[in-house]
Amino acid sequence: MAKVLVVDDAAFMRTRLSNLLRQAGHEVLEANNGFQALEVYEDQKPDLVFMDITMPEMDGIEALKRLRALDPEARVVMCTALGQQSMVIEAVKSGAKDFIVKPFQPERVLQAVEKWAP
């Protein structure tokens, strides 16, 4: 199973996504902002990252860019709300592998893990 880092400033979204992933048998790490995500990634080297786009301090796009500079092989799936299409396009151009839309569908989350985690 995969080691997955879930990054979201909203505790309920982090918990919901983390619980889904744990129930599917994955190891889950959590971070509540972009800075913490970079620290956890560097320390734990997860297989896949689910990154919220809109966060205080460092948004998901900036965290994605820094993560990809740290590790060009990093696999990141962006988590977005409806209406953030331009940000999704920027994220994909910056190296995101995929995106899921909130409120996310459990099948879509697990499909992304299956597709992108080694």
N, CA, C and O atoms as a GROMACS GRO file, in nm:
protein
  472
    1MET      N    1   0.083  -0.119   0.000
    1MET     CA    2   0.000   0.000   0.000
    1MET      C    3   0.088   0.125   0.000
    1MET      O    4   0.207   0.119   0.030
    2ALA      N    5   0.028   0.236  -0.033
    2ALA     CA    6   0.103   0.360  -0.051
    2ALA      C    7   0.114   0.440   0.078
    2ALA      O    8   0.031   0.429   0.168
    3LYS      N    9   0.220   0.520   0.085
    3LYS     CA   10   0.235   0.620   0.190
    3LYS      C   11   0.188   0.752   0.129
    3LYS      O   12   0.248   0.800   0.032
    4VAL      N   13   0.081   0.810   0.186
    4VAL     CA   14   0.016   0.926   0.126
    4VAL      C   15   0.017   1.044   0.224
    4VAL      O   16  -0.018   1.028   0.341
    5LEU      N   17   0.058   1.160   0.175
    5LEU     CA   18   0.054   1.283   0.253
    5LEU      C   19  -0.069   1.363   0.214
    5LEU      O   20  -0.090   1.394   0.096
    6VAL      N   21  -0.152   1.397   0.313
    6VAL     CA   22  -0.273   1.476   0.292
    6VAL      C   23  -0.247   1.616   0.346
    6VAL      O   24  -0.217   1.633   0.464
    7VAL      N   25  -0.259   1.717   0.258
    7VAL     CA   26  -0.231   1.856   0.297
    7VAL      C   27  -0.357   1.939   0.278
    7VAL      O   28  -0.404   1.958   0.165
    8ASP      N   29  -0.411   1.990   0.388
    8ASP     CA   30  -0.531   2.075   0.382
    8ASP      C   31  -0.538   2.152   0.512
    8ASP      O   32  -0.515   2.096   0.620
    9ASP      N   33  -0.569   2.281   0.504
    9ASP     CA   34  -0.580   2.363   0.625
    9ASP      C   35  -0.710   2.335   0.701
    9ASP      O   36  -0.720   2.368   0.819
   10ALA      N   37  -0.808   2.277   0.636
   10ALA     CA   38  -0.936   2.244   0.702
   10ALA      C   39  -0.925   2.105   0.765
   10ALA      O   40  -0.914   2.004   0.695
   11ALA      N   41  -0.928   2.102   0.898
   11ALA     CA   42  -0.911   1.975   0.970
   11ALA      C   43  -1.014   1.870   0.928
   11ALA      O   44  -0.979   1.753   0.916
   12PHE      N   45  -1.138   1.910   0.907
   12PHE     CA   46  -1.241   1.811   0.871
   12PHE      C   47  -1.214   1.749   0.734
   12PHE      O   48  -1.242   1.631   0.714
   13MET      N   49  -1.161   1.827   0.640
   13MET     CA   50  -1.128   1.771   0.508
   13MET      C   51  -1.009   1.677   0.517
   13MET      O   52  -1.007   1.571   0.455
   14ARG      N   53  -0.908   1.716   0.596
   14ARG     CA   54  -0.791   1.630   0.617
   14ARG      C   55  -0.834   1.499   0.679
   14ARG      O   56  -0.792   1.392   0.636
   15THR      N   57  -0.918   1.508   0.781
   15THR     CA   58  -0.964   1.388   0.851
   15THR      C   59  -1.045   1.298   0.760
   15THR      O   60  -1.027   1.176   0.758
   16ARG      N   61  -1.135   1.357   0.684
   16ARG     CA   62  -1.220   1.279   0.594
   16ARG      C   63  -1.137   1.204   0.490
   16ARG      O   64  -1.157   1.084   0.467
   17LEU      N   65  -1.043   1.275   0.428
   17LEU     CA   66  -0.958   1.214   0.326
   17LEU      C   67  -0.865   1.110   0.390
   17LEU      O   68  -0.847   1.001   0.335
   18SER      N   69  -0.807   1.143   0.504
   18SER     CA   70  -0.717   1.050   0.572
   18SER      C   71  -0.789   0.922   0.613
   18SER      O   72  -0.735   0.812   0.594
   19ASN      N   73  -0.909   0.935   0.668
   19ASN     CA   74  -0.985   0.816   0.708
   19ASN      C   75  -1.015   0.727   0.588
   19ASN      O   76  -1.003   0.605   0.597
   20LEU      N   77  -1.055   0.786   0.478
   20LEU     CA   78  -1.084   0.709   0.357
   20LEU      C   79  -0.959   0.631   0.312
   20LEU      O   80  -0.967   0.512   0.280
   21LEU      N   81  -0.845   0.699   0.312
   21LEU     CA   82  -0.721   0.635   0.269
   21LEU      C   83  -0.678   0.524   0.365
   21LEU      O   84  -0.633   0.418   0.323
   22ARG      N   85  -0.691   0.550   0.495
   22ARG     CA   86  -0.654   0.447   0.594
   22ARG      C   87  -0.744   0.325   0.581
   22ARG      O   88  -0.697   0.212   0.590
   23GLN      N   89  -0.875   0.346   0.561
   23GLN     CA   90  -0.967   0.234   0.545
   23GLN      C   91  -0.933   0.150   0.423
   23GLN      O   92  -0.963   0.031   0.418
   24ALA      N   93  -0.871   0.213   0.325
   24ALA     CA   94  -0.829   0.140   0.204
   24ALA      C   95  -0.691   0.075   0.222
   24ALA      O   96  -0.639   0.012   0.130
   25GLY      N   97  -0.633   0.091   0.342
   25GLY     CA   98  -0.508   0.023   0.374
   25GLY      C   99  -0.382   0.104   0.353
   25GLY      O  100  -0.272   0.049   0.363
   26HIS      N  101  -0.394   0.232   0.325
   26HIS     CA  102  -0.276   0.315   0.301
   26HIS      C  103  -0.225   0.376   0.430
   26HIS      O  104  -0.301   0.399   0.524
   27GLU      N  105  -0.094   0.404   0.434
   27GLU     CA  106  -0.034   0.478   0.544
   27GLU      C  107  -0.056   0.626   0.514
   27GLU      O  108  -0.032   0.671   0.402
   28VAL      N  109  -0.101   0.703   0.613
   28VAL     CA  110  -0.136   0.843   0.589
   28VAL      C  111  -0.055   0.935   0.680
   28VAL      O  112  -0.043   0.913   0.800
   29LEU      N  113   0.000   1.039   0.618
   29LEU     CA  114   0.067   1.148   0.688
   29LEU      C  115  -0.018   1.272   0.666
   29LEU      O  116  -0.090   1.280   0.566
   30GLU      N  117  -0.011   1.369   0.757
   30GLU     CA  118  -0.092   1.490   0.741
   30GLU      C  119  -0.009   1.615   0.761
   30GLU      O  120   0.089   1.616   0.835
   31ALA      N  121  -0.052   1.722   0.692
   31ALA     CA  122   0.006   1.855   0.709
   31ALA      C  123  -0.107   1.956   0.692
   31ALA      O  124  -0.200   1.933   0.614
   32ASN      N  125  -0.100   2.067   0.767
   32ASN     CA  126  -0.209   2.164   0.758
   32ASN      C  127  -0.176   2.289   0.680
   32ASN      O  128  -0.258   2.381   0.673
   33ASN      N  129  -0.055   2.295   0.619
   33ASN     CA  130  -0.022   2.407   0.530
   33ASN      C  131   0.096   2.368   0.442
   33ASN      O  132   0.155   2.261   0.459
   34GLY      N  133   0.129   2.455   0.348
   34GLY     CA  134   0.236   2.424   0.253
   34GLY      C  135   0.372   2.409   0.317
   34GLY      O  136   0.450   2.322   0.278
   35PHE      N  137   0.402   2.494   0.416
   35PHE     CA  138   0.532   2.484   0.483
   35PHE      C  139   0.547   2.349   0.552
   35PHE      O  140   0.650   2.282   0.539
   36GLN      N  141   0.444   2.309   0.626
   36GLN     CA  142   0.448   2.182   0.696
   36GLN      C  143   0.455   2.066   0.596
   36GLN      O  144   0.523   1.966   0.621
   37ALA      N  145   0.386   2.079   0.483
   37ALA     CA  146   0.390   1.975   0.379
   37ALA      C  147   0.532   1.952   0.330
   37ALA      O  148   0.574   1.838   0.312
   38LEU      N  149   0.605   2.060   0.307
   38LEU     CA  150   0.744   2.047   0.260
   38LEU      C  151   0.830   1.975   0.364
   38LEU      O  152   0.912   1.890   0.330
   39GLU      N  153   0.812   2.010   0.491
   39GLU     CA  154   0.888   1.945   0.598
   39GLU      C  155   0.856   1.796   0.606
   39GLU      O  156   0.947   1.713   0.612
   40VAL      N  157   0.726   1.762   0.605
   40VAL     CA  158   0.686   1.622   0.615
   40VAL      C  159   0.734   1.545   0.493
   40VAL      O  160   0.782   1.432   0.505
   41TYR      N  161   0.722   1.606   0.375
   41TYR     CA  162   0.765   1.538   0.253
   41TYR      C  163   0.915   1.506   0.259
   41TYR      O  164   0.956   1.394   0.230
   42GLU      N  165   0.994   1.605   0.296
   42GLU     CA  166   1.139   1.585   0.300
   42GLU      C  167   1.178   1.479   0.402
   42GLU      O  168   1.270   1.401   0.379
   43ASP      N  169   1.107   1.476   0.514
   43ASP     CA  170   1.138   1.381   0.621
   43ASP      C  171   1.086   1.240   0.592
   43ASP      O  172   1.155   1.142   0.619
   44GLN      N  173   0.965   1.229   0.535
   44GLN     CA  174   0.898   1.099   0.521
   44GLN      C  175   0.897   1.040   0.379
   44GLN      O  176   0.875   0.920   0.363
   45LYS      N  177   0.921   1.122   0.278
   45LYS     CA  178   0.922   1.077   0.137
   45LYS      C  179   0.798   0.993   0.100
   45LYS      O  180   0.810   0.876   0.065
   46PRO      N  181   0.678   1.054   0.108
   46PRO     CA  182   0.557   0.979   0.072
   46PRO      C  183   0.554   0.945  -0.077
   46PRO      O  184   0.622   1.007  -0.158
   47ASP      N  185   0.473   0.845  -0.111
   47ASP     CA  186   0.457   0.803  -0.250
   47ASP      C  187   0.370   0.901  -0.328
   47ASP      O  188   0.387   0.918  -0.449
   48LEU      N  189   0.276   0.965  -0.258
   48LEU     CA  190   0.177   1.050  -0.323
   48LEU      C  191   0.134   1.160  -0.226
   48LEU      O  192   0.130   1.138  -0.105
   49VAL      N  193   0.102   1.277  -0.281
   49VAL     CA  194   0.056   1.390  -0.200
   49VAL      C  195  -0.079   1.438  -0.254
   49VAL      O  196  -0.093   1.461  -0.374
   50PHE      N  197  -0.176   1.453  -0.165
   50PHE     CA  198  -0.302   1.522  -0.198
   50PHE      C  199  -0.288   1.661  -0.139
   50PHE      O  200  -0.278   1.676  -0.018
   51MET      N  201  -0.289   1.764  -0.224
   51MET     CA  202  -0.261   1.901  -0.182
   51MET      C  203  -0.379   1.993  -0.212
   51MET      O  204  -0.422   2.006  -0.326
   52ASP      N  205  -0.430   2.056  -0.107
   52ASP     CA  206  -0.535   2.156  -0.124
   52ASP      C  207  -0.475   2.276  -0.197
   52ASP      O  208  -0.359   2.310  -0.174
   53ILE      N  209  -0.551   2.341  -0.283
   53ILE     CA  210  -0.501   2.458  -0.354
   53ILE      C  211  -0.506   2.582  -0.265
   53ILE      O  212  -0.409   2.657  -0.258
   54THR      N  213  -0.617   2.603  -0.196
   54THR     CA  214  -0.636   2.726  -0.121
   54THR      C  215  -0.604   2.704   0.027
   54THR      O  216  -0.680   2.641   0.100
   55MET      N  217  -0.489   2.759   0.070
   55MET     CA  218  -0.447   2.750   0.210
   55MET      C  219  -0.380   2.881   0.248
   55MET      O  220  -0.322   2.948   0.162
   56PRO      N  221  -0.386   2.920   0.377
   56PRO     CA  222  -0.314   3.038   0.421
   56PRO      C  223  -0.163   3.010   0.430
   56PRO      O  224  -0.121   2.894   0.423
   57GLU      N  225  -0.086   3.112   0.444
   57GLU     CA  226   0.060   3.106   0.461
   57GLU      C  227   0.131   3.069   0.332
   57GLU      O  228   0.208   3.150   0.279
   58MET      N  229   0.107   2.951   0.280
   58MET     CA  230   0.161   2.910   0.150
   58MET      C  231   0.054   2.828   0.080
   58MET      O  232   0.017   2.721   0.128
   59ASP      N  233   0.004   2.878  -0.034
   59ASP     CA  234  -0.102   2.805  -0.103
   59ASP      C  235  -0.047   2.679  -0.170
   59ASP      O  236   0.074   2.658  -0.178
   60GLY      N  237  -0.138   2.597  -0.217
   60GLY     CA  238  -0.100   2.469  -0.275
   60GLY      C  239  -0.018   2.480  -0.402
   60GLY      O  240   0.065   2.394  -0.430
   61ILE      N  241  -0.041   2.585  -0.481
   61ILE     CA  242   0.038   2.602  -0.605
   61ILE      C  243   0.184   2.630  -0.571
   61ILE      O  244   0.274   2.569  -0.629
   62GLU      N  245   0.207   2.720  -0.477
   62GLU     CA  246   0.345   2.751  -0.436
   62GLU      C  247   0.410   2.630  -0.370
   62GLU      O  248   0.526   2.600  -0.397
   63ALA      N  249   0.336   2.559  -0.285
   63ALA     CA  250   0.389   2.439  -0.221
   63ALA      C  251   0.423   2.333  -0.326
   63ALA      O  252   0.525   2.265  -0.316
   64LEU      N  253   0.338   2.319  -0.426
   64LEU     CA  254   0.364   2.224  -0.536
   64LEU      C  255   0.494   2.260  -0.607
   64LEU      O  256   0.577   2.173  -0.631
   65LYS      N  257   0.512   2.387  -0.641
   65LYS     CA  258   0.634   2.430  -0.711
   65LYS      C  259   0.758   2.402  -0.627
   65LYS      O  260   0.859   2.355  -0.680
   66ARG      N  261   0.751   2.431  -0.499
   66ARG     CA  262   0.866   2.407  -0.411
   66ARG      C  263   0.892   2.258  -0.393
   66ARG      O  264   1.006   2.214  -0.386
   67LEU      N  265   0.785   2.181  -0.385
   67LEU     CA  266   0.797   2.037  -0.371
   67LEU      C  267   0.862   1.976  -0.495
   67LEU      O  268   0.950   1.890  -0.484
   68ARG      N  269   0.819   2.021  -0.610
   68ARG     CA  270   0.876   1.969  -0.736
   68ARG      C  271   1.022   2.014  -0.753
   68ARG      O  272   1.101   1.943  -0.816
   69ALA      N  273   1.058   2.131  -0.698
   69ALA     CA  274   1.199   2.174  -0.701
   69ALA      C  275   1.283   2.085  -0.609
   69ALA      O  276   1.397   2.052  -0.641
   70LEU      N  277   1.225   2.045  -0.497
   70LEU     CA  278   1.291   1.957  -0.401
   70LEU      C  279   1.304   1.816  -0.458
   70LEU      O  280   1.407   1.751  -0.442
   71ASP      N  281   1.197   1.769  -0.523
   71ASP     CA  282   1.193   1.634  -0.580
   71ASP      C  283   1.114   1.637  -0.711
   71ASP      O  284   0.991   1.634  -0.709
   72PRO      N  285   1.184   1.643  -0.824
   72PRO     CA  286   1.115   1.649  -0.953
   72PRO      C  287   1.025   1.529  -0.981
   72PRO      O  288   0.939   1.534  -1.070
   73GLU      N  289   1.044   1.420  -0.906
   73GLU     CA  290   0.962   1.299  -0.925
   73GLU      C  291   0.839   1.298  -0.834
   73GLU      O  292   0.760   1.203  -0.839
   74ALA      N  293   0.820   1.400  -0.753
   74ALA     CA  294   0.707   1.404  -0.660
   74ALA      C  295   0.575   1.391  -0.735
   74ALA      O  296   0.554   1.454  -0.839
   75ARG      N  297   0.488   1.307  -0.681
   75ARG     CA  298   0.355   1.286  -0.740
   75ARG      C  299   0.254   1.361  -0.654
   75ARG      O  300   0.233   1.326  -0.538
   76VAL      N  301   0.192   1.462  -0.713
   76VAL     CA  302   0.098   1.547  -0.638
   76VAL      C  303  -0.036   1.552  -0.710
   76VAL      O  304  -0.044   1.577  -0.830
   77VAL      N  305  -0.142   1.527  -0.633
   77VAL     CA  306  -0.279   1.540  -0.681
   77VAL      C  307  -0.338   1.660  -0.610
   77VAL      O  308  -0.341   1.664  -0.487
   78MET      N  309  -0.385   1.758  -0.686
   78MET     CA  310  -0.441   1.879  -0.627
   78MET      C  311  -0.588   1.858  -0.591
   78MET      O  312  -0.662   1.789  -0.661
   79CYS      N  313  -0.628   1.918  -0.479
   79CYS     CA  314  -0.767   1.912  -0.432
   79CYS      C  315  -0.825   2.052  -0.451
   79CYS      O  316  -0.772   2.150  -0.398
   80THR      N  317  -0.933   2.062  -0.525
   80THR     CA  318  -0.987   2.191  -0.562
   80THR      C  319  -1.137   2.199  -0.541
   80THR      O  320  -1.208   2.098  -0.547
   81ALA      N  321  -1.184   2.318  -0.518
   81ALA     CA  322  -1.328   2.342  -0.513
   81ALA      C  323  -1.376   2.375  -0.654
   81ALA      O  324  -1.296   2.414  -0.739
   82LEU      N  325  -1.503   2.359  -0.678
   82LEU     CA  326  -1.557   2.398  -0.808
   82LEU      C  327  -1.529   2.545  -0.832
   82LEU      O  328  -1.531   2.625  -0.738
   83GLY      N  329  -1.502   2.583  -0.956
   83GLY     CA  330  -1.478   2.722  -0.988
   83GLY      C  331  -1.332   2.763  -0.980
   83GLY      O  332  -1.301   2.881  -0.994
   84GLN      N  333  -1.241   2.669  -0.959
   84GLN     CA  334  -1.099   2.701  -0.952
   84GLN      C  335  -1.023   2.648  -1.074
   84GLN      O  336  -0.907   2.608  -1.063
   85GLN      N  337  -1.090   2.648  -1.190
   85GLN     CA  338  -1.030   2.588  -1.309
   85GLN      C  339  -0.896   2.652  -1.346
   85GLN      O  340  -0.803   2.580  -1.384
   86SER      N  341  -0.884   2.784  -1.337
   86SER     CA  342  -0.758   2.849  -1.375
   86SER      C  343  -0.645   2.805  -1.282
   86SER      O  344  -0.531   2.791  -1.326
   87MET      N  345  -0.676   2.784  -1.155
   87MET     CA  346  -0.574   2.738  -1.061
   87MET      C  347  -0.535   2.593  -1.090
   87MET      O  348  -0.419   2.555  -1.074
   88VAL      N  349  -0.631   2.513  -1.132
   88VAL     CA  350  -0.602   2.374  -1.168
   88VAL      C  351  -0.508   2.371  -1.288
   88VAL      O  352  -0.413   2.293  -1.292
   89ILE      N  353  -0.535   2.455  -1.386
   89ILE     CA  354  -0.448   2.462  -1.505
   89ILE      C  355  -0.307   2.501  -1.464
   89ILE      O  356  -0.210   2.442  -1.512
   90GLU      N  357  -0.294   2.601  -1.377
   90GLU     CA  358  -0.162   2.642  -1.330
   90GLU      C  359  -0.094   2.528  -1.254
   90GLU      O  360   0.027   2.507  -1.270
   91ALA      N  361  -0.169   2.455  -1.174
   91ALA     CA  362  -0.114   2.342  -1.099
   91ALA      C  363  -0.061   2.234  -1.193
   91ALA      O  364   0.048   2.180  -1.171
   92VAL      N  365  -0.137   2.201  -1.295
   92VAL     CA  366  -0.094   2.099  -1.391
   92VAL      C  367   0.032   2.145  -1.465
   92VAL      O  368   0.124   2.066  -1.486
   93LYS      N  369   0.036   2.272  -1.503
   93LYS     CA  370   0.156   2.327  -1.568
   93LYS      C  371   0.276   2.324  -1.474
   93LYS      O  372   0.390   2.317  -1.519
   94SER      N  373   0.249   2.331  -1.344
   94SER     CA  374   0.356   2.330  -1.244
   94SER      C  375   0.396   2.189  -1.201
   94SER      O  376   0.485   2.173  -1.117
   95GLY      N  377   0.331   2.089  -1.256
   95GLY     CA  378   0.374   1.952  -1.231
   95GLY      C  379   0.276   1.862  -1.158
   95GLY      O  380   0.309   1.747  -1.129
   96ALA      N  381   0.156   1.911  -1.127
   96ALA     CA  382   0.057   1.823  -1.063
   96ALA      C  383   0.020   1.710  -1.160
   96ALA      O  384   0.007   1.732  -1.280
   97LYS      N  385   0.003   1.592  -1.106
   97LYS     CA  386  -0.031   1.476  -1.188
   97LYS      C  387  -0.180   1.467  -1.217
   97LYS      O  388  -0.221   1.413  -1.320
   98ASP      N  389  -0.262   1.519  -1.126
   98ASP     CA  390  -0.406   1.499  -1.135
   98ASP      C  391  -0.472   1.598  -1.041
   98ASP      O  392  -0.404   1.673  -0.971
   99PHE      N  393  -0.605   1.599  -1.040
   99PHE     CA  394  -0.678   1.679  -0.942
   99PHE      C  395  -0.810   1.610  -0.908
   99PHE      O  396  -0.865   1.535  -0.988
  100ILE      N  397  -0.857   1.637  -0.787
  100ILE     CA  398  -0.988   1.589  -0.745
  100ILE      C  399  -1.068   1.712  -0.701
  100ILE      O  400  -1.011   1.810  -0.653
  101VAL      N  401  -1.198   1.705  -0.718
  101VAL     CA  402  -1.286   1.818  -0.686
  101VAL      C  403  -1.358   1.791  -0.554
  101VAL      O  404  -1.412   1.682  -0.531
  102LYS      N  405  -1.356   1.893  -0.466
  102LYS     CA  406  -1.430   1.885  -0.339
  102LYS      C  407  -1.574   1.924  -0.363
  102LYS      O  408  -1.598   2.012  -0.446
  103PRO      N  409  -1.670   1.866  -0.297
  103PRO     CA  410  -1.651   1.750  -0.210
  103PRO      C  411  -1.617   1.627  -0.294
  103PRO      O  412  -1.687   1.595  -0.390
  104PHE      N  413  -1.510   1.561  -0.257
  104PHE     CA  414  -1.459   1.453  -0.340
  104PHE      C  415  -1.543   1.326  -0.330
  104PHE      O  416  -1.610   1.300  -0.230
  105GLN      N  417  -1.537   1.249  -0.437
  105GLN     CA  418  -1.603   1.118  -0.442
  105GLN      C  419  -1.499   1.014  -0.400
  105GLN      O  420  -1.390   1.010  -0.457
  106PRO      N  421  -1.530   0.929  -0.301
  106PRO     CA  422  -1.431   0.831  -0.253
  106PRO      C  423  -1.370   0.747  -0.365
  106PRO      O  424  -1.250   0.720  -0.364
  107GLU      N  425  -1.453   0.706  -0.462
  107GLU     CA  426  -1.400   0.624  -0.572
  107GLU      C  427  -1.293   0.700  -0.651
  107GLU      O  428  -1.194   0.641  -0.695
  108ARG      N  429  -1.314   0.829  -0.669
  108ARG     CA  430  -1.220   0.912  -0.747
  108ARG      C  431  -1.087   0.927  -0.673
  108ARG      O  432  -0.981   0.926  -0.735
  109VAL      N  433  -1.094   0.940  -0.541
  109VAL     CA  434  -0.972   0.950  -0.459
  109VAL      C  435  -0.891   0.822  -0.471
  109VAL      O  436  -0.771   0.825  -0.497
  110LEU      N  437  -0.958   0.708  -0.452
  110LEU     CA  438  -0.889   0.579  -0.458
  110LEU      C  439  -0.836   0.551  -0.597
  110LEU      O  440  -0.731   0.488  -0.613
  111GLN      N  441  -0.909   0.596  -0.699
  111GLN     CA  442  -0.862   0.582  -0.837
  111GLN      C  443  -0.732   0.661  -0.858
  111GLN      O  444  -0.641   0.612  -0.925
  112ALA      N  445  -0.724   0.780  -0.801
  112ALA     CA  446  -0.602   0.861  -0.815
  112ALA      C  447  -0.484   0.794  -0.745
  112ALA      O  448  -0.373   0.795  -0.797
  113VAL      N  449  -0.508   0.736  -0.629
  113VAL     CA  450  -0.401   0.665  -0.558
  113VAL      C  451  -0.352   0.547  -0.642
  113VAL      O  452  -0.232   0.527  -0.660
  114GLU      N  453  -0.447   0.470  -0.693
  114GLU     CA  454  -0.412   0.353  -0.774
  114GLU      C  455  -0.332   0.394  -0.898
  114GLU      O  456  -0.237   0.325  -0.938
  115LYS      N  457  -0.371   0.505  -0.958
  115LYS     CA  458  -0.307   0.550  -1.082
  115LYS      C  459  -0.166   0.608  -1.057
  115LYS      O  460  -0.075   0.584  -1.137
  116TRP      N  461  -0.148   0.684  -0.948
  116TRP     CA  462  -0.026   0.761  -0.933
  116TRP      C  463   0.072   0.711  -0.828
  116TRP      O  464   0.191   0.744  -0.836
  117ALA      N  465   0.029   0.633  -0.730
  117ALA     CA  466   0.124   0.580  -0.631
  117ALA      C  467   0.197   0.461  -0.693
  117ALA      O  468   0.135   0.378  -0.761
  118PRO      N  469   0.327   0.453  -0.670
  118PRO     CA  470   0.404   0.342  -0.731
  118PRO      C  471   0.367   0.206  -0.673
  118PRO      O  472   0.422   0.104  -0.714
   0.00000   0.00000   0.00000
